[in-house]
């Protein structure tokens, strides 16, 4: 390949990576955590909020009485399953009709349980939605609301991400054999970081290509589904997923007591797709003219079209299978094509080994974008010539260095602190979802402001130690709950893997903080990462 072509691709790789790198760091770091949504949800749920499961059909009286007495629940309500048991609690939402389907902040959440006398008790809930908040950070690259415009922004970032991947491979091709496994450790830190960047990028290239392409599909899936539905399925998909309208006032109401029990509905879904394991029943328009229940679940031997898995649409009164288009293990080839994008993106296939692989690849991807920005900064550093004065570094490199430090470390520290707060907020605040979001953004923007105010060199090590402290607060909260149960936190056998992983992360961050502090003190004086340059840059800014 001609040298001028390689230079062109290198320029494309550099600038697409710089434009999208910080947003992708947030998406990958948050996404790595959401691989383990259920362990995080169990870890952050206080014991008082948990309900012990019962045999599946014992929930039938709760379902029948709640759907008959509560029109909002009859329109759409969910019963969660655990194996052959059910959580005896029915959940539903009432949305603002003017809000979008993805805006969870506009929904009011309700639950229903049976009291000792068999009566239905309905309560409005303010769920913490901690895991959902971290997932929103992942889905819309750090923006606060999972809305269609923000998803489209994520789609544009993903397109830039794909272009950066392709151009990076083209740049590396001429020296791929020679440099593929080269990791030159020595005094030339820039060379070592570039080698590590290249090795991680090439080894994880298939994963990143899948993430980039599936993220584009994820951002624009409504449009893709509409086109596929119109061309292939003649509008049947839109009817399956459409939110049912309220029945006419004069329509005869059906009696939910006549519905099939949950165990029978679950068995119908199992029979339609051997290996399918139900995880929830979503009742829609239960008392109306078009009743339906979606039996959600997963099949470890098949791909799933959603993070929740797939579903079978069943008539809850007759047991007729209305649709298996989204049922894991029973999808036809056209449906499986687009579902595979979701499955590959969300790791909704395979088992625990796949989840851990995605977790590690997600963290490695976040490091890839962080290191790419550092390489961009170092490449534009003006070196001090022997006997000459200290050069004044370019302003854009100083600003990019500060942004990289503030955004990346701020994201890590903010997520860690809001996770740790899950052990302390229940019972102390009413709107836990707002507190979780507020804590994250307060830490995130505080770190960004500190990085720009102090400069990358002076801000990096203190911010890393802040991230260490916030991450250590996760296992420390569980430990305190175990040692002092009256302190407010708790540790009652919830997944200790969350605490162990956080402890390992804190140790890794502490190593990074020590290495960064050493480079600030002992690194080249003309580096953007050295304190002498930070002082010179501050003086120059003050004079300006």
Protein Blocks (a to p, Z undefined) as FASTA:
>chain_A
ZZklmmmmmmmmmmmmmmmmmmmmmmmmmmmmmmmmmlmmmmmpcfklpccdddfklmmm
mmmmmmmmmmklmmoccdddehjaccdbdddddddfkbcfklmklpccddddddfkopac
ddddddfklmmmmmmmmmnnopabdcfklmmmmmmmmmmmmmmmmmmmmmmmmmmmmmmm
gccddfblmlmmmmmmmmmmmmmmmmmmmmmmmmmmmmmmmmmmmmmmmmmnnommmmmm
pccddddfklccddfklpccfklmmmmmmmmmghiacfbdcdehklmmbdcdddddddfk
bccfbfnbpaddddfknopafbfklgghiacfklmmmmmmmmmmnopgcjfklmmmmmmm
mmmmmmmmmmmmmmmmmmmpccddehiacddddfklmmmmmmmmmmmmmmmmmmmmmmmm
mmmmgopamblmlmmmmmmmmmmmmmmmmmmmnojklmmmmmmmmmmmmmmmmmmmmmmm
mmmmmnopacehiafklmmmmmmmmmmmmmmmmmmmmmmmmmcfkbmkbmklmmmmmmmm
mmZZ
